[in-house]
Amino acid sequence: MLTRLALLPLLLAFSFSACKKPATAANSTTGPNQAPTNAATPGPSSSAAAATPSAPPVITKPAVDQNAQVVIFGYHRFVNNVKRPDTEITPAAFEAQMQELKNKGIAVIPMQDLLAWRRGEKAIPPKSAVLTFDDGWKSQYEVAWPILKKFNYPVTLFIYTEGIKPGHFSGGESMSWEQLAEMRDAGIDIQGHTATHSDLRKPYDKVAKKKLNPQEYEEWLQKEIVGSKQMIEQKLGVKVNCFAVPYGFHNAHIEEVVTKAGYEALFTVYGQPITMHTPLNSIGRYLMEANKPKTFTDAVAAIATTAVGPSVAEVAPSNLQTQPADGETIKNALPLIKANIASLGAIDPGSVEMRVSGLGKVDASFDPKSTTVAYQVTQRLKDKTCTVIVSAKSGGKKVETHWTFNIDDGGPSTAPPAPIPSVAPSTPAPTAPPAVKPKKKKK
């Protein structure tokens, strides 16, 4: 009996200590940066609750000035001793022109800003200019670029790949790919100007020095337009979306190949102020020549004296009720297009206009009671993507909206191309071509 009483405290002590061991063992597995396995679930005030994603913001396109205008200047070589005035200009004359743009209040903008404005994605100043250099001459790198840095002006280089060292037509006056890479790193825009700087209408390969049959001509066009684009993109790691056609010579088939190659815009040499409605397949540039200083003066006057209207307020398609809906894919290439434009404000009924890509301005009807504008397409839409632009005046100010839908009716995306002549003389010449002399091989 006494022995049992003596053992009782020992048994109680052992039982008590054994009960505490599991808790101690559990705590021992929790390191300094670990939470206990039985930790409570965080409440609403915890960081986990704070990390809950919120609804994405509604993004609307900026209001762009549809009355803005742009002039584009084209330059070639910059030399003190002018021998070829059709493609050369002195550095002093070039710097004076850059100063005049500044004095006239004409903003020099990047080429990509021009295209973004045309897409309705970015506003630009009402009077703007874009600078372009053609071919890839070394004087553009050594002489003109330092002058541009003084004014902090951007520029686009249109290069032909065989004219860049060590290309077939390159020489001592040519830029190298390394110099182009340096300019790219500084933010310079580099775009396409073919492979060999040939008249693309003529089936003649300057490298092989041979006339081309129709099949060879198509393959050669691909190398000139598509191949040169791919080379620039691969060597420099850039996106090429602009194409300057040599000498300004082109036709409908060349435009088609350029578009299919992925270029957004085609540039010529027929200078004109660029507006919101200038066709992107024929954007004119003013080429600067030492013996024609009046060309620059006329270009500046054309834009500097243009009356600038008020900015256009743009309403996002998400604020409208449209048919077809923005982004919708339909099967019918003859759709009824309509939109409730009440969100544009108090509409002047006589000012409502609708434009449809591929058709232009259409004879749409507008019902002031329902604030609905509608148009029944009667001519089959040929493209797989269609953009509708509706504009009106509200409170004395122009207001505009646009949306895009897709068409999948099993038909071809575009009309079949016209047959290509095998000889150049049957190809129609462009309207009023300027006197442009072919450029000699760089020496």
C-alpha positions as CSV (number, residue, x, y, z in Angstrom):
1,M,0.0,0.0,0.0
2,L,2.8,2.4,0.9
3,T,4.6,1.5,-2.2
4,R,1.6,2.3,-4.4
5,L,1.2,5.7,-2.7
6,A,4.8,6.5,-3.3
7,L,4.6,5.7,-7.0
8,L,1.4,7.8,-7.6
9,P,3.2,11.2,-7.7
10,L,5.8,9.8,-10.2
11,L,3.0,8.5,-12.5
12,L,1.2,11.8,-12.4
13,A,4.4,13.7,-13.3
14,F,5.1,11.4,-16.2
15,S,1.6,11.7,-17.5
16,F,1.7,15.6,-17.4
17,S,5.1,15.8,-19.2
18,A,3.9,13.4,-21.9
19,C,0.9,15.5,-22.6
20,K,3.0,18.6,-23.4
21,K,5.4,16.9,-25.8
22,P,3.1,17.0,-29.0
23,A,2.6,20.7,-28.7
24,T,6.4,21.3,-28.2
25,A,7.2,19.1,-31.2
26,A,4.7,21.0,-33.4
27,N,6.2,24.3,-32.4
28,S,9.7,23.1,-33.1
29,T,8.9,22.6,-36.8
30,T,8.0,26.3,-37.3
31,G,11.1,28.2,-38.5
32,P,11.7,31.9,-38.3
33,N,10.0,32.6,-41.7
34,Q,7.3,30.0,-41.5
35,A,3.7,30.4,-40.2
36,P,2.4,27.8,-37.8
37,T,0.5,25.0,-39.5
38,N,-2.6,25.7,-37.4
39,A,-2.5,29.4,-38.0
40,A,-5.8,31.1,-38.3
41,T,-7.1,32.1,-41.8
42,P,-6.4,35.8,-42.5
43,G,-9.4,38.1,-42.1
44,P,-10.7,40.8,-44.4
45,S,-8.1,43.3,-43.1
46,S,-5.1,41.1,-44.0
47,S,-2.8,41.6,-46.9
48,A,-4.3,38.6,-48.8
49,A,-7.6,40.5,-48.9
50,A,-5.8,43.6,-50.1
51,A,-4.3,41.7,-53.0
52,T,-7.7,40.8,-54.5
53,P,-7.6,42.2,-58.0
54,S,-9.9,45.1,-58.7
55,A,-12.0,45.6,-61.9
56,P,-9.8,46.7,-64.9
57,P,-10.0,50.4,-65.7
58,V,-12.1,51.5,-68.7
59,I,-9.7,52.6,-71.4
60,T,-10.9,55.1,-74.0
61,K,-9.1,56.5,-77.0
62,P,-7.9,60.1,-76.7
63,A,-9.6,62.9,-78.5
64,V,-7.6,63.6,-81.6
65,D,-7.6,66.6,-83.8
66,Q,-8.9,65.4,-87.1
67,N,-8.1,68.8,-88.7
68,A,-4.4,68.5,-87.9
69,Q,-2.0,68.4,-90.9
70,V,1.5,67.0,-91.4
71,V,4.2,67.6,-94.0
72,I,6.9,65.0,-94.6
73,F,10.4,66.0,-95.8
74,G,12.8,63.7,-97.6
75,Y,16.6,64.1,-97.6
76,H,19.5,62.2,-99.1
77,R,23.1,63.4,-98.8
78,F,24.6,66.3,-96.8
79,V,27.7,67.8,-98.4
80,N,29.5,71.1,-98.4
81,N,30.4,70.9,-102.1
82,V,27.1,70.2,-103.9
83,K,27.7,68.2,-107.2
84,R,24.3,66.5,-107.5
85,P,21.8,69.1,-106.5
86,D,18.8,66.8,-107.1
87,T,19.9,64.6,-104.1
88,E,22.3,66.8,-102.1
89,I,22.0,69.7,-99.7
90,T,24.6,71.6,-97.6
91,P,24.7,71.1,-93.9
92,A,24.2,74.9,-93.4
93,A,21.0,74.8,-95.5
94,F,19.7,71.8,-93.7
95,E,20.3,73.4,-90.3
96,A,18.6,76.6,-91.5
97,Q,15.5,74.6,-92.5
98,M,15.4,72.9,-89.1
99,Q,15.5,76.3,-87.4
100,E,12.7,77.6,-89.6
101,L,10.5,74.7,-88.6
102,K,11.1,75.7,-85.0
103,N,10.5,79.4,-85.7
104,K,7.2,78.7,-87.5
105,G,5.9,76.6,-84.6
106,I,5.8,73.4,-86.6
107,A,6.3,70.4,-84.3
108,V,8.6,67.7,-85.6
109,I,7.1,64.4,-84.6
110,P,8.2,60.7,-85.0
111,M,6.8,58.8,-87.9
112,Q,5.1,56.3,-85.6
113,D,3.2,59.2,-84.0
114,L,1.8,60.1,-87.4
115,L,0.6,56.5,-87.9
116,A,-0.8,56.3,-84.4
117,W,-2.7,59.6,-85.0
118,R,-4.2,58.1,-88.2
119,R,-5.3,55.1,-86.2
120,G,-7.0,57.4,-83.7
121,E,-4.7,56.3,-81.0
122,K,-2.6,59.4,-80.3
123,A,-3.1,63.2,-80.6
124,I,-0.5,65.2,-82.5
125,P,0.0,69.0,-82.7
126,P,-2.2,70.8,-85.3
127,K,0.8,71.7,-87.4
128,S,3.4,68.9,-87.6
129,A,6.3,67.7,-89.7
130,V,8.0,64.3,-90.1
131,L,11.7,64.1,-91.3
132,T,12.9,61.2,-93.4
133,F,16.4,60.3,-94.8
134,D,16.6,58.0,-97.8
135,D,19.0,55.2,-98.9
136,G,21.5,55.0,-95.9
137,W,24.2,57.5,-96.8
138,K,27.0,58.0,-94.3
139,S,26.6,61.7,-94.3
140,Q,23.2,61.2,-92.6
141,Y,25.1,59.6,-89.7
142,E,28.1,61.9,-89.6
143,V,26.6,65.3,-90.6
144,A,22.8,65.4,-90.3
145,W,22.3,63.4,-87.2
146,P,24.4,65.8,-85.0
147,I,22.3,68.7,-86.3
148,L,19.1,66.9,-85.4
149,K,20.4,66.3,-81.9
150,K,20.7,70.1,-81.4
151,F,17.0,70.5,-82.0
152,N,16.0,67.1,-80.4
153,Y,14.2,66.2,-83.6
154,P,13.3,62.6,-84.5
155,V,13.9,61.1,-88.0
156,T,13.0,58.0,-90.0
157,L,15.6,56.3,-92.2
158,F,14.4,54.6,-95.3
159,I,17.2,52.2,-96.3
160,Y,17.7,49.8,-99.2
161,T,19.5,46.8,-97.8
162,E,22.0,46.3,-100.7
163,G,23.2,49.9,-100.2
164,I,24.3,49.2,-96.6
165,K,27.9,48.0,-96.1
166,P,28.8,45.4,-97.2
167,G,25.8,45.3,-99.6
168,H,26.2,44.9,-103.4
169,F,25.6,48.6,-104.1
170,S,27.4,49.9,-101.0
171,G,30.6,51.9,-101.0
172,G,32.7,54.4,-99.1
173,E,29.8,56.8,-98.7
174,S,27.4,54.2,-97.3
175,M,26.4,53.5,-93.7
176,S,27.1,50.2,-92.1
177,W,24.7,48.0,-90.1
178,E,26.7,48.9,-87.0
179,Q,26.1,52.6,-87.5
180,L,22.4,51.8,-88.1
181,A,22.3,49.9,-84.8
182,E,23.8,52.9,-83.0
183,M,21.1,55.1,-84.4
184,R,18.4,52.6,-83.5
185,D,19.7,52.5,-79.9
186,A,19.3,56.3,-79.8
187,G,15.6,56.0,-80.8
188,I,15.9,56.5,-84.6
189,D,13.2,54.8,-86.7
190,I,14.5,52.6,-89.5
191,Q,12.2,51.5,-92.3
192,G,12.2,49.8,-95.7
193,H,13.2,51.1,-99.2
194,T,13.6,47.9,-101.1
195,A,16.7,45.7,-101.5
196,T,18.3,47.3,-104.6
197,H,16.6,50.7,-105.1
198,S,15.0,49.6,-108.4
199,D,12.0,50.9,-110.3
200,L,9.6,48.2,-109.0
201,R,7.4,48.4,-112.1
202,K,10.1,47.2,-114.4
203,P,10.9,43.4,-114.6
204,Y,14.6,43.8,-114.5
205,D,17.1,42.5,-111.9
206,K,20.0,45.0,-111.5
207,V,22.1,42.5,-109.6
208,A,21.8,39.7,-112.2
209,K,21.5,42.2,-115.0
210,K,18.7,40.4,-116.7
211,K,15.1,40.9,-117.8
212,L,12.6,38.8,-115.9
213,N,9.7,36.8,-117.1
214,P,6.3,37.1,-115.2
215,Q,7.1,34.4,-112.7
216,E,10.7,35.7,-112.1
217,Y,9.3,39.2,-111.7
218,E,6.9,38.1,-108.9
219,E,9.8,36.3,-107.1
220,W,12.0,39.4,-107.5
221,L,9.2,41.6,-106.1
222,Q,9.0,39.4,-103.0
223,K,12.8,39.8,-102.5
224,E,12.7,43.6,-103.0
225,I,9.7,44.2,-100.8
226,V,9.4,41.3,-98.4
227,G,13.0,40.1,-98.2
228,S,14.4,43.6,-97.5
229,K,11.9,44.0,-94.7
230,Q,12.9,40.7,-93.1
231,M,16.6,41.6,-93.3
232,I,16.1,44.9,-91.5
233,E,14.0,43.3,-88.8
234,Q,16.4,40.4,-88.3
235,K,19.6,42.5,-88.3
236,L,18.3,45.3,-86.2
237,G,15.5,43.7,-84.2
238,V,13.0,46.3,-85.1
239,K,9.5,46.4,-86.5
240,V,9.3,47.6,-90.1
241,N,5.9,49.0,-91.0
242,C,6.7,51.8,-93.5
243,F,7.8,51.5,-97.1
244,A,9.2,54.2,-99.3
245,V,8.9,53.3,-103.0
246,P,12.0,54.2,-105.0
247,Y,11.6,57.3,-107.2
248,G,7.9,57.4,-106.3
249,F,7.1,54.8,-109.0
250,H,4.4,52.3,-108.1
251,N,1.1,50.8,-109.3
252,A,-1.8,48.8,-107.9
253,H,0.0,45.5,-107.9
254,I,3.0,46.9,-106.0
255,E,0.6,48.4,-103.5
256,E,-1.0,45.0,-103.0
257,V,2.4,43.3,-102.4
258,V,3.4,46.0,-100.0
259,T,0.2,45.6,-98.0
260,K,0.4,41.8,-97.9
261,A,4.0,42.1,-96.7
262,G,2.7,43.8,-93.5
263,Y,3.6,47.4,-94.2
264,E,1.1,49.9,-92.8
265,A,1.9,52.8,-95.1
266,L,3.6,53.4,-98.5
267,F,5.4,56.7,-99.1
268,T,6.1,58.4,-102.5
269,V,7.9,61.6,-103.5
270,Y,4.8,63.7,-104.5
271,G,4.7,66.3,-101.7
272,Q,1.4,67.2,-100.1
273,P,0.1,68.1,-96.7
274,I,-1.1,64.9,-95.0
275,T,-4.5,64.9,-93.5
276,M,-6.6,62.3,-91.6
277,H,-8.0,61.1,-94.9
278,T,-4.9,60.9,-97.0
279,P,-4.7,57.3,-98.4
280,L,-2.0,55.3,-96.5
281,N,-1.0,53.6,-99.8
282,S,0.3,56.9,-101.3
283,I,1.6,59.3,-98.7
284,G,3.5,62.1,-100.4
285,R,6.8,63.6,-99.2
286,Y,8.6,66.8,-100.2
287,L,12.1,65.8,-101.4
288,M,14.7,68.5,-100.6
289,E,17.1,69.5,-103.4
290,A,19.8,72.1,-103.3
291,N,18.7,73.7,-106.5
292,K,15.0,73.9,-105.5
293,P,14.9,75.7,-102.1
294,K,11.4,76.9,-102.9
295,T,10.1,73.3,-102.3
296,F,10.8,73.7,-98.6
297,T,9.3,77.2,-98.5
298,D,6.1,76.0,-100.2
299,A,5.8,73.0,-97.9
300,V,6.1,75.2,-94.8
301,A,3.7,77.7,-96.2
302,A,1.1,75.0,-97.0
303,I,0.9,74.0,-93.4
304,A,1.7,77.2,-91.6
305,T,-1.1,79.1,-93.2
306,T,-3.7,76.4,-92.9
307,A,-6.6,77.3,-90.5
308,V,-6.8,74.8,-87.7
309,G,-10.2,73.8,-86.5
310,P,-11.2,72.6,-83.0
311,S,-10.2,69.2,-81.8
312,V,-12.6,66.3,-82.3
313,A,-14.0,64.5,-79.3
314,E,-13.9,60.8,-79.7
315,V,-16.4,58.5,-78.0
316,A,-15.4,54.9,-77.3
317,P,-17.5,52.2,-79.0
318,S,-18.2,50.7,-75.6
319,N,-20.5,53.6,-74.9
320,L,-22.6,52.9,-78.0
321,Q,-25.1,50.3,-79.1
322,T,-23.8,49.1,-82.5
323,Q,-24.8,46.5,-85.0
324,P,-22.6,44.6,-85.7
325,A,-21.0,45.0,-82.3
326,D,-17.4,46.1,-81.9
327,G,-15.2,43.1,-82.5
328,E,-18.0,40.8,-83.6
329,T,-17.6,38.3,-86.4
330,I,-20.5,38.0,-88.8
331,K,-21.3,35.7,-91.7
332,N,-23.1,38.2,-94.0
333,A,-21.0,40.5,-96.3
334,L,-24.1,42.7,-96.9
335,P,-25.0,43.6,-93.3
336,L,-27.2,46.2,-91.8
337,I,-24.9,48.7,-90.0
338,K,-26.4,50.9,-87.3
339,A,-25.6,52.6,-84.1
340,N,-27.5,54.4,-81.3
341,I,-25.4,57.6,-80.9
342,A,-27.3,59.2,-78.0
343,S,-24.0,59.2,-76.0
344,L,-22.5,61.7,-78.5
345,G,-24.7,64.4,-76.9
346,A,-27.3,66.7,-78.4
347,I,-26.9,65.8,-82.1
348,D,-27.4,68.2,-85.0
349,P,-29.4,65.8,-87.3
350,G,-28.1,67.3,-90.5
351,S,-24.5,66.8,-89.5
352,V,-24.6,63.0,-89.0
353,E,-22.2,61.1,-91.4
354,M,-21.2,57.5,-91.7
355,R,-18.1,56.1,-93.4
356,V,-17.5,52.4,-94.1
357,S,-14.0,51.1,-94.9
358,G,-13.9,50.0,-98.6
359,L,-17.0,52.0,-99.4
360,G,-16.2,55.5,-98.2
361,K,-19.0,57.9,-97.2
362,V,-22.4,56.1,-97.4
363,D,-25.9,57.4,-97.6
364,A,-26.9,56.5,-94.1
365,S,-30.3,57.5,-92.5
366,F,-30.6,59.1,-89.1
367,D,-33.7,59.0,-86.9
368,P,-33.6,61.9,-84.3
369,K,-36.2,60.3,-82.1
370,S,-34.3,57.1,-81.6
371,T,-30.9,58.8,-82.2
372,T,-30.1,55.8,-84.5
373,V,-28.0,56.0,-87.6
374,A,-28.3,53.1,-90.1
375,Y,-27.1,51.9,-93.4
376,Q,-27.9,48.8,-95.4
377,V,-24.8,47.6,-97.3
378,T,-25.7,46.9,-100.9
379,Q,-22.2,46.3,-102.3
380,R,-20.5,43.2,-100.8
381,L,-17.8,44.1,-98.3
382,K,-14.6,42.6,-99.8
383,D,-12.3,42.8,-96.7
384,K,-12.4,40.5,-93.8
385,T,-12.3,43.4,-91.4
386,C,-14.6,46.4,-91.7
387,T,-14.3,49.8,-89.8
388,V,-17.3,52.1,-89.4
389,I,-16.8,55.8,-88.6
390,V,-19.8,57.9,-87.5
391,S,-19.4,61.6,-86.9
392,A,-21.7,64.5,-86.0
393,K,-21.8,67.9,-84.5
394,S,-22.9,68.3,-80.9
395,G,-22.9,71.7,-79.3
396,G,-21.1,73.2,-82.2
397,K,-18.2,70.7,-81.9
398,K,-17.4,67.7,-84.0
399,V,-17.8,64.4,-82.2
400,E,-16.8,61.0,-83.7
401,T,-16.8,57.3,-82.9
402,H,-15.7,54.2,-84.7
403,W,-15.8,50.5,-84.3
404,T,-14.6,47.4,-86.2
405,F,-16.2,44.1,-87.0
406,N,-15.0,41.0,-88.9
407,I,-16.6,39.1,-91.8
408,D,-16.3,35.4,-92.3
409,D,-18.5,34.4,-95.2
410,G,-16.2,31.9,-96.8
411,G,-15.4,34.3,-99.7
412,P,-12.0,35.8,-100.7
413,S,-10.6,38.6,-98.5
414,T,-9.8,40.8,-101.5
415,A,-10.6,41.0,-105.2
416,P,-8.2,39.0,-107.4
417,P,-5.1,41.1,-108.5
418,A,-5.0,42.5,-112.0
419,P,-2.7,40.6,-114.4
420,I,0.9,41.8,-114.4
421,P,2.4,42.9,-117.7
422,S,5.7,41.3,-118.7
423,V,7.1,44.5,-120.1
424,A,7.3,47.9,-118.5
425,P,5.9,50.2,-121.3
426,S,2.4,48.8,-120.9
427,T,2.4,49.8,-117.2
428,P,0.7,53.2,-116.7
429,A,2.9,55.9,-115.3
430,P,1.9,57.7,-112.1
431,T,0.0,60.9,-112.4
432,A,2.3,64.0,-112.8
433,P,5.6,62.3,-111.8
434,P,8.4,64.7,-110.7
435,A,11.6,64.9,-112.5
436,V,13.6,62.4,-110.4
437,K,16.9,61.2,-111.7
438,P,18.0,57.6,-110.9
439,K,20.6,57.4,-108.1
440,K,24.1,56.3,-108.9
441,K,25.9,53.5,-107.0
442,K,27.5,54.8,-103.9
443,K,31.2,55.3,-104.2
